Amino acid sequence: MHVRGFLILALAVSALSSFHSSAQEAITVDQPTLGQHVDHHVPPVYPPIAKAARIQGTVVFDITVGVTGNIESMKVVSGPAMLQQAAIDCLKQWTYHPFVKDGAPVAARGQTSIVFMLSDGGPTPQEEEIAKRYFPLFDQCRKAISAKTDYPAAAAVCRHAAEAAAEFAPNVRFIEKRSAFVWASWALLYSGDLQTARIYAVRAVDVVKLGHDDDSGSNAAYGIRGIVEGRLGNLAAADGDLSTAEDFERKGIAWVEKEAPSLRREYTGALVMDLRFHAQILQALNRPDEAQKKLDEAAKYN
C-alpha cells in the first residue's frame, strides 16, 4: 500500500505539473486575432519632435498577453526611432480579453502595431519640391562618403544636399537639416577643408539648439563640431563639445538598451568614437587621468 500510494501520488504530481506547464505555455495568434481581443486601448500621443520633423509611420511590436489580459512583455520589431517611445507609452495602457484554450485561460503572443499619421494636411507644395531635390542629393552624399574614394567630390555633393535642406521652412524638417549639415561637415573634414567643415558643424548644432532632435541626433551635431574644433587646434572648444556629445549619447544608449536593443551597437559606436578622440584632446591639454577615464569607458563597449 505504501508503494502503491507513493506511485499514485507521483502520477498525480506529474499530471498536475503537465497541466500547469500546458496552461502556462503561450499560444501564437495572428495580428487580426490579437486585434479582435483588444479590450481597452488609447491613441498614441504624437511626440512634438517627430511632428515638427514630419516623421510618421508604424511601430510594430512583438507582445505577450497574459492570462489576465494584461500585456506581460513587449519588444519593438520595427518603426521610426523617434516614434518608438511614444508607441511604448501608449501600448502599456492597452488591455485584452483573455485568450482561452481547452476551456482554460492561456497567454498569447503575436504582433501589434501603433500607427502615427500626420493630420495637418501634410507638406506644402514648396516643401515637396525641396524634398524631391534634397533626398536624392542626401543619398548621393552618404554613398559618396561611404565609398571612401573621392572625398572632394563627396564634399561637393554633400554641400549641395545641405543647401537644399536649408531651403526648408524654419519650422519644419529639423532632422533633415541637422543630418545634412552633419554629413556635409564630415565630408569637408575628410577632404581637408576644416574651416568650411566647422561652418556646417555650427549650423548642425544651431538646429539642435531649437529643441526638436533626439539624443543621438544631438550627439552627432556636437560630436562633429568637437572633432572639427580639435583638428583646428581649438582644444578647449573641442573638450566642451565632446563632453556635451557624450552626455547626449549616454542618454540615447540608456533609452535604446531599455526600449530598442537592436540599435545598441549603432549608439555605442558613436560614443566610442567620441570618447577616443576626446582622450586625445585631454592628453593634449595635459589631463592624462581624464583621458584614461575616457579610454576606459570606451573599452567597456568593445
Secondary structure, DSSP 8 states (H G I E B T S, - for coil): -HHHHHHHHHHHHHHHHHHHHHHHS-EE--HHHHHHTEEE-------HHHHHTT--EEEEEEEEE-TTSBEEEEEEEES-HHHHHHHHHHHTT-EE--EEETTEEE-EEEEEEEEE---S----HHHHHHHHHHHHHHHHHHHHHHHTS-HHHHHHHHHHHHHHHTTS-TTS-HHHHHHHHHHHHHHHHHHT-HHHHHHHHHHHHHHHTTT---HHHHHHHHHHHHHHHHHHT-HHHHHHHHHHHHHHHHHHHHHHHHH-GGGHHHHHHHHHHHHHHHHHHHHHTT-HHHHHHHHHHHHTT-
